[in-house]
Amino acid sequence: MIDWQDISTWRVMIVDDEPDNLEVVAETLEFRGAEVKTAANGKEALAILEDFEANLILTDLSMPVMDGWVMRSHVKNSSKLAQTPIIALSAHAIAGDQDRALEAGFDGYMTKPINIRTLPDDMRAAHIKPTVDTKETA
């Protein structure tokens, strides 16, 4: 279980095929105290997750070999990883993308480029956003 207020408890799997993005996000979170592992695609991430007990996954959606959509399915169907929050990260900030990601089962959604000054707060905010049903009851 992740303690969202204590970044030193975060064990984050970051998945992105863009080396610069991967490095910036990883170094930012490590500097703040998180334990981080990185992968260039979903297939590589799943192999790392066999031994690394991540309590948070931040993944790009569009990648070669295995994209974030397919990886999410594998994670959520795994008895070991099913409860691990997965935040989608996308450079494609097109209307409806966030809803589509949340409806597909991601636990949050963020857009690139990330802001290194606010990254942990942005991740917390992405995770606690309302999911598909956001209607208030009277």
C-alpha atoms as one frame of an Amber mdcrd trajectory, in Angstrom:
protein
   0.000   0.000   0.000   1.272   3.452  -0.861   1.330   6.358   1.584   0.578
   9.218  -0.794   1.820  11.826   1.694   5.224  10.186   2.326   7.198   9.963
  -0.906   9.933   7.948   0.829   7.456   5.026   0.865   6.891   5.182  -2.898
   8.275   2.280  -4.947   7.618   3.485  -8.478   7.833   1.627 -11.781   8.185
   4.241 -14.546   7.580   3.070 -18.103   8.357   5.274 -21.094  10.062   4.658
 -24.426  11.490   8.173 -24.496  14.849   8.015 -22.608  14.881  11.722 -21.708
  11.383  11.576 -20.196  12.273   8.408 -18.299  15.433   9.940 -16.879  13.838
  13.238 -15.813  10.901  11.575 -14.043  13.092   8.929 -12.390  15.699  11.406
 -11.156  13.048  13.810  -9.882  11.302  11.118  -7.850  14.568   9.620  -6.586
  15.765  13.068  -5.495  12.542  13.423  -3.491  13.129  10.042  -1.805  11.204
   7.489  -3.867  12.643   4.135  -4.917  12.413   3.928  -8.704  12.819   1.318
 -11.429  12.485   2.139 -15.109  11.536   0.321 -18.286  11.348   1.307 -21.957
   8.117  -0.605 -22.647   5.406  -2.659 -20.982   7.048  -6.020 -21.629  10.266
  -4.889 -19.962   8.279  -3.420 -17.052   6.390  -6.672 -16.448   9.696  -8.550
 -16.272  11.077  -6.061 -13.721   7.835  -6.203 -11.702   8.387  -9.919 -11.131
  11.108  -8.976  -8.611  10.388  -5.322  -7.804   7.392  -4.759  -5.539   6.154
  -1.460  -6.925   3.361   0.303  -5.079   2.804   2.745  -7.948   3.175   2.501
 -11.722   3.500   5.528 -13.996   3.302   4.517 -17.644   3.300   6.128 -21.030
   0.412   4.942 -23.172   2.093   4.848 -26.612   5.198   2.649 -26.750   6.608
  -0.030 -29.041   6.749  -3.729 -28.056   3.978  -3.395 -25.435   2.076  -0.155
 -24.856   0.631   1.117 -21.590  -2.874  -0.069 -22.460  -1.818  -3.707 -22.815
   0.525  -3.526 -19.825  -2.318  -2.196 -17.648  -4.380  -5.224 -18.552  -1.572
  -7.596 -17.532  -1.018  -5.740 -14.242  -4.690  -5.650 -13.285  -5.061  -9.370
 -14.121  -2.119 -10.298 -11.897  -2.942 -11.420  -8.364   0.340  -9.867  -7.170
  -0.133  -6.471  -8.873  -3.897  -6.003  -9.241  -4.141  -3.454  -6.414  -1.151
  -1.386  -7.604  -2.286   2.060  -8.784  -1.406   2.790 -12.414  -1.244   6.379
 -13.634  -1.351   6.864 -17.402   1.084   9.398 -18.822   0.454  10.772 -22.286
   1.778  13.454 -24.592  -1.530  13.314 -26.474  -3.730  15.724 -24.533  -6.728
  15.254 -26.777 -10.242  15.828 -25.457 -11.624  12.568 -24.119  -8.245  10.859
 -23.579  -8.429  11.165 -19.800 -11.959   9.718 -19.708 -10.907   6.922 -22.039
  -7.925   6.026 -19.827  -9.965   6.093 -16.622 -12.747   4.046 -18.200 -10.126
   1.507 -19.333  -9.098   1.029 -15.712  -6.190   3.387 -15.133  -6.177   4.883
 -11.642  -5.146   8.331 -12.825  -4.046  10.347 -15.854  -1.313  12.916 -16.423
  -0.141  14.757 -19.512   3.371  15.493 -20.711   5.421  17.510 -20.367   5.723
  16.981 -16.636   6.719  19.770 -14.267   9.616  18.556 -12.101   8.810  21.083
  -9.361   5.291  19.753  -8.891   5.645  16.135 -10.056   4.800  14.372  -6.747
   1.826  16.676  -6.168   0.700  16.189  -9.767   0.873  12.414  -9.291  -1.164
  12.632  -6.081  -3.743  14.838  -7.812  -3.911  12.516 -10.826  -4.617   9.546
  -8.586  -7.365  11.136  -6.510  -9.296  12.566  -9.453 -12.824  11.225  -9.664
 -13.172   8.243 -11.920 -15.915   7.585 -14.443 -18.925   8.457 -12.261 -18.479
  12.129 -11.281 -22.139  13.095 -10.910 -23.193  14.570  -7.603 -26.276  13.301
  -5.868 -28.820  15.760  -4.524
